[in-house]
Amino acid sequence: MQRYQRMLLIGLGLGLLAFIAITLLSDVSQLLKFALAFPWLVMLPVLALRVANWGLRFIKWHYYLRLVGVRTLPIRDSAAIFISGLALAASPGKAAELLKAFIVRNLTGAPVASVIPVIGAERLSDGVAVLLLMIWSIAELAKPEYLPIALISLAAIAVGVLVLSIRPLCLAILTQLARFPVIGKYAEPFRAFYESSYKIVQLPNLMFGVGTGLIGNTLDGVGVFLILAAIGRPATTETFFVALLAISFSVVTGSVSGSPGGIGASDLTITGVLISYGLTRAEAGFATLIAR
């Protein structure tokens, strides 16, 4: 627990540094000007959209738990574990989220190795969703410079899913690994991990996760769009796709960076995308701080 607490403290510290950096780079006096003029009531629908996204992600979390055999966990306990994971995501690489698997084990007796793929599936399905939203935004905005990042990432995920789907190949690899002196001791957990992963990557189950991810991350894009409109940007289709590209791209860069909660990488991505579409540094910085 002390190790995970240190991870969270590191995440909070880096978050504070990112906040200070964006504030200084954006000009404090300009940020204060935007803050005084900003219609703060618009944050009510923005926060409601974020909560709706969390609700969809919880449905996916609970669905995947039942899929891997965790059927005795009450919805209230499942929701409590999921909500705790939102804070644990502030750890480097979101590593502390693995604690959710141990909590599920303590409450239900389900093997940790069977539950860990659920945590991975949350990220996988969200990753596919934001990449698809990136491609959609790029197509609408005619900005091909972002396209290679999305296509390469999507191809890498597709290869991984394809390998997991080839059951004879994976079982043969597990059989070979079981013969090694050290690795062989963990043959049973590896098998449990694979069995859960195999169920999750089946097309209907994967499509369910990606579908909820598409809706949820689009809601986040709408939230950023409302923020941009509130600071004076035109409420046009282009502004919506700029917001959707910024939030989707920030999820990708945040995940690749491994920083706690995407701190730094996600913030700079949102700011950079907004500046590239004509916002001033102060406007982009203020929108980033509010969105994040």
C-alpha positions as CSV (number, residue, x, y, z in Angstrom):
1,M,0.0,0.0,0.0
2,Q,2.9,2.4,0.8
3,R,4.2,1.8,-2.7
4,Y,0.9,2.7,-4.3
5,Q,0.5,5.7,-2.1
6,R,3.9,7.0,-3.3
7,M,2.7,6.5,-6.9
8,L,-0.4,8.6,-6.2
9,L,1.7,11.3,-4.5
10,I,4.0,11.4,-7.5
11,G,1.0,11.8,-9.8
12,L,-0.5,14.6,-7.7
13,G,2.9,16.4,-7.6
14,L,3.3,16.2,-11.3
15,G,-0.2,17.4,-11.8
16,L,0.5,20.5,-9.7
17,L,3.7,21.1,-11.8
18,A,1.8,20.8,-15.0
19,F,-0.8,23.2,-13.8
20,I,1.9,25.7,-12.8
21,A,3.7,25.3,-16.2
22,I,0.6,25.9,-18.3
23,T,-0.3,28.9,-16.1
24,L,3.1,30.5,-16.6
25,L,3.4,29.7,-20.3
26,S,-0.1,31.1,-21.0
27,D,0.4,34.5,-19.2
28,V,-1.1,34.7,-15.8
29,S,-2.8,38.1,-16.4
30,Q,-4.5,36.7,-19.6
31,L,-5.7,33.6,-17.8
32,L,-7.2,35.8,-15.0
33,K,-8.9,37.9,-17.7
34,F,-10.5,34.7,-19.2
35,A,-11.4,33.4,-15.8
36,L,-13.3,36.6,-14.9
37,A,-15.2,36.6,-18.2
38,F,-15.9,32.9,-18.4
39,P,-19.6,31.9,-17.9
40,W,-18.9,29.3,-15.2
41,L,-22.5,27.9,-15.4
42,V,-21.4,26.2,-18.6
43,M,-19.4,23.8,-16.5
44,L,-22.6,22.2,-15.2
45,P,-23.3,20.5,-18.6
46,V,-19.6,19.9,-19.1
47,L,-19.3,18.0,-15.8
48,A,-22.6,16.2,-16.5
49,L,-21.1,14.9,-19.8
50,R,-18.0,13.7,-18.0
51,V,-20.1,11.9,-15.4
52,A,-22.1,10.3,-18.2
53,N,-18.8,9.1,-19.7
54,W,-17.8,7.6,-16.3
55,G,-21.3,5.9,-16.2
56,L,-20.7,4.3,-19.6
57,R,-17.2,3.1,-18.5
58,F,-18.7,1.6,-15.4
59,I,-21.2,-0.4,-17.5
60,K,-18.3,-1.7,-19.5
61,W,-16.3,-2.5,-16.4
62,H,-19.2,-4.5,-14.8
63,Y,-20.0,-6.2,-18.1
64,Y,-16.4,-7.4,-18.5
65,L,-16.3,-8.6,-14.9
66,R,-19.3,-10.8,-15.5
67,L,-17.8,-12.0,-18.8
68,V,-14.7,-13.3,-17.0
69,G,-16.8,-15.1,-14.4
70,V,-17.2,-12.5,-11.6
71,R,-20.9,-12.8,-11.1
72,T,-21.4,-12.5,-7.3
73,L,-20.1,-9.0,-7.0
74,P,-23.0,-6.6,-6.1
75,I,-23.4,-3.6,-8.4
76,R,-22.8,-1.2,-5.4
77,D,-19.4,-2.8,-4.6
78,S,-18.5,-2.9,-8.3
79,A,-19.3,0.8,-8.6
80,A,-17.2,1.5,-5.5
81,I,-14.2,-0.4,-6.9
82,F,-14.6,1.4,-10.3
83,I,-14.8,4.9,-8.7
84,S,-11.6,4.1,-6.6
85,G,-9.9,3.3,-9.9
86,L,-10.5,6.9,-11.1
87,A,-8.2,8.1,-8.4
88,L,-5.7,5.2,-8.8
89,A,-5.3,6.3,-12.5
90,A,-3.2,9.2,-11.2
91,S,-0.3,6.8,-10.6
92,P,2.6,6.4,-13.1
93,G,1.4,4.3,-16.0
94,K,-1.9,3.9,-14.1
95,A,-0.1,1.0,-12.4
96,A,-2.1,1.4,-9.1
97,E,-5.2,0.4,-11.0
98,L,-4.1,-3.2,-10.6
99,L,-5.3,-2.8,-7.0
100,K,-8.8,-3.2,-8.3
101,A,-8.1,-6.8,-9.2
102,F,-7.0,-7.5,-5.6
103,I,-10.1,-5.9,-4.2
104,V,-12.3,-8.0,-6.5
105,R,-10.4,-11.1,-5.3
106,N,-10.9,-10.2,-1.7
107,L,-14.6,-9.7,-2.2
108,T,-15.4,-12.6,-4.5
109,G,-12.5,-15.0,-4.5
110,A,-11.9,-14.5,-8.2
111,P,-8.3,-15.1,-9.2
112,V,-6.3,-11.9,-9.7
113,A,-5.0,-13.2,-13.0
114,S,-8.6,-13.6,-14.3
115,V,-9.5,-10.0,-13.4
116,I,-6.4,-8.1,-14.6
117,P,-7.5,-8.5,-18.3
118,V,-10.6,-6.5,-17.4
119,I,-8.4,-3.6,-16.5
120,G,-6.5,-4.0,-19.7
121,A,-9.7,-4.3,-21.7
122,E,-10.9,-1.0,-20.4
123,R,-7.8,0.7,-21.8
124,L,-7.7,-1.4,-25.0
125,S,-11.3,-0.6,-26.0
126,D,-10.9,3.1,-25.0
127,G,-7.7,3.2,-27.1
128,V,-9.4,1.8,-30.2
129,A,-12.3,4.3,-29.6
130,V,-10.2,7.4,-29.4
131,L,-8.1,6.3,-32.4
132,L,-11.3,6.0,-34.5
133,L,-12.5,9.4,-33.2
134,M,-9.1,10.8,-34.2
135,I,-9.4,9.4,-37.7
136,W,-12.9,10.8,-38.0
137,S,-11.8,14.3,-36.8
138,I,-8.7,14.2,-39.1
139,A,-10.9,13.4,-42.1
140,E,-13.4,16.2,-41.3
141,L,-10.6,18.8,-40.6
142,A,-8.4,17.6,-43.6
143,K,-5.3,17.5,-41.3
144,P,-3.4,14.5,-42.6
145,E,-0.3,15.1,-40.5
146,Y,-2.0,13.4,-37.5
147,L,-3.1,10.4,-39.5
148,P,0.1,8.2,-39.4
149,I,0.0,8.3,-35.6
150,A,-3.6,7.0,-35.5
151,L,-3.2,4.4,-38.2
152,I,0.1,2.9,-36.7
153,S,-1.4,2.7,-33.2
154,L,-4.6,1.1,-34.6
155,A,-2.6,-1.4,-36.6
156,A,-0.5,-2.3,-33.5
157,I,-3.7,-2.9,-31.4
158,A,-5.2,-5.0,-34.3
159,V,-2.1,-7.2,-34.4
160,G,-2.3,-7.8,-30.6
161,V,-6.0,-8.7,-30.7
162,L,-5.4,-11.0,-33.7
163,V,-2.7,-12.9,-31.8
164,L,-4.9,-13.3,-28.7
165,S,-7.7,-14.6,-30.9
166,I,-5.6,-17.4,-32.4
167,R,-6.3,-19.8,-29.5
168,P,-4.1,-22.8,-30.7
169,L,-1.1,-20.5,-31.1
170,C,-1.5,-18.9,-27.6
171,L,-2.1,-22.3,-25.9
172,A,1.0,-23.7,-27.6
173,I,3.0,-20.7,-26.3
174,L,1.7,-21.2,-22.8
175,T,2.5,-24.9,-22.9
176,Q,6.1,-24.1,-23.9
177,L,6.4,-21.5,-21.2
178,A,5.2,-23.9,-18.6
179,R,8.3,-26.1,-19.2
180,F,10.7,-23.4,-18.0
181,P,11.9,-23.8,-14.4
182,V,10.9,-20.3,-13.1
183,I,8.1,-19.3,-15.4
184,G,6.5,-22.8,-15.1
185,K,5.4,-22.0,-11.5
186,Y,3.1,-19.4,-12.9
187,A,1.6,-21.6,-15.6
188,E,-1.9,-21.6,-14.0
189,P,-2.1,-17.8,-13.5
190,F,-0.9,-17.3,-17.1
191,R,-3.6,-19.7,-18.3
192,A,-6.3,-17.9,-16.3
193,F,-5.0,-14.5,-17.7
194,Y,-5.2,-15.8,-21.2
195,E,-8.7,-17.4,-20.8
196,S,-10.1,-14.0,-19.6
197,S,-8.3,-12.1,-22.4
198,Y,-9.6,-14.5,-25.0
199,K,-13.2,-14.0,-23.9
200,I,-12.8,-10.2,-24.0
201,V,-11.3,-10.0,-27.5
202,Q,-14.1,-11.9,-29.1
203,L,-15.6,-9.5,-31.6
204,P,-19.1,-9.0,-30.0
205,N,-17.4,-8.2,-26.6
206,L,-14.8,-6.0,-28.1
207,M,-17.3,-4.1,-30.1
208,F,-19.4,-3.5,-27.0
209,G,-16.3,-2.0,-25.3
210,V,-15.3,0.1,-28.3
211,G,-18.9,1.2,-28.7
212,T,-19.2,2.5,-25.2
213,G,-15.8,4.1,-25.6
214,L,-16.9,5.9,-28.8
215,I,-20.0,7.4,-27.1
216,G,-18.1,8.3,-23.9
217,N,-15.2,10.0,-25.5
218,T,-17.5,11.8,-27.9
219,L,-19.3,13.2,-24.8
220,D,-15.9,14.4,-23.6
221,G,-15.4,16.1,-27.0
222,V,-18.7,17.8,-26.7
223,G,-17.6,19.1,-23.2
224,V,-14.4,20.6,-24.7
225,F,-16.5,22.1,-27.5
226,L,-18.8,23.8,-24.9
227,I,-15.7,25.2,-23.2
228,L,-14.3,26.6,-26.5
229,A,-17.7,28.1,-27.4
230,A,-17.8,29.7,-23.9
231,I,-14.4,31.4,-24.4
232,G,-15.6,33.0,-27.6
233,R,-14.8,30.4,-30.4
234,P,-17.5,30.0,-33.0
235,A,-19.9,27.2,-32.3
236,T,-19.4,25.5,-35.6
237,T,-18.8,21.9,-36.8
238,E,-15.1,22.7,-37.3
239,T,-14.8,23.8,-33.6
240,F,-16.5,20.6,-32.5
241,F,-14.0,18.4,-34.5
242,V,-11.1,20.5,-33.2
243,A,-12.3,19.7,-29.7
244,L,-12.8,16.1,-30.5
245,L,-9.3,15.8,-32.0
246,A,-7.7,17.6,-29.1
247,I,-9.3,15.3,-26.4
248,S,-8.8,12.1,-28.4
249,F,-5.2,12.8,-29.3
250,S,-4.5,13.7,-25.7
251,V,-5.7,10.3,-24.5
252,V,-3.3,8.6,-27.0
253,T,-0.3,10.7,-26.0
254,G,-1.1,10.4,-22.3
255,S,-1.3,6.6,-22.5
256,V,2.0,6.3,-24.5
257,S,3.8,8.7,-22.2
258,G,3.0,6.5,-19.1
259,S,2.9,9.6,-17.0
260,P,0.4,9.7,-14.1
261,G,-3.1,10.3,-15.6
262,G,-1.3,11.5,-18.8
263,I,-0.1,14.6,-16.9
264,G,2.1,16.8,-19.0
265,A,1.7,14.8,-22.3
266,S,-2.1,15.2,-22.4
267,D,-2.0,18.8,-21.3
268,L,0.5,19.8,-23.9
269,T,-1.3,17.9,-26.6
270,I,-4.6,19.7,-26.0
271,T,-2.8,23.0,-25.9
272,G,-0.8,22.3,-29.0
273,V,-3.8,21.1,-31.1
274,L,-5.9,24.2,-30.1
275,I,-3.0,26.6,-30.9
276,S,-2.6,24.9,-34.3
277,Y,-6.2,25.7,-35.1
278,G,-5.9,29.4,-34.4
279,L,-6.3,29.9,-30.6
280,T,-3.9,32.1,-28.8
281,R,-1.6,30.6,-26.3
282,A,-3.7,32.1,-23.5
283,E,-6.9,30.8,-24.9
284,A,-5.5,27.3,-25.5
285,G,-3.9,27.3,-22.0
286,F,-7.1,28.4,-20.3
287,A,-9.2,25.8,-22.2
288,T,-6.7,23.1,-21.4
289,L,-6.8,23.9,-17.6
290,I,-10.6,23.9,-17.6
291,A,-10.9,20.7,-19.6
292,R,-8.3,18.8,-17.6
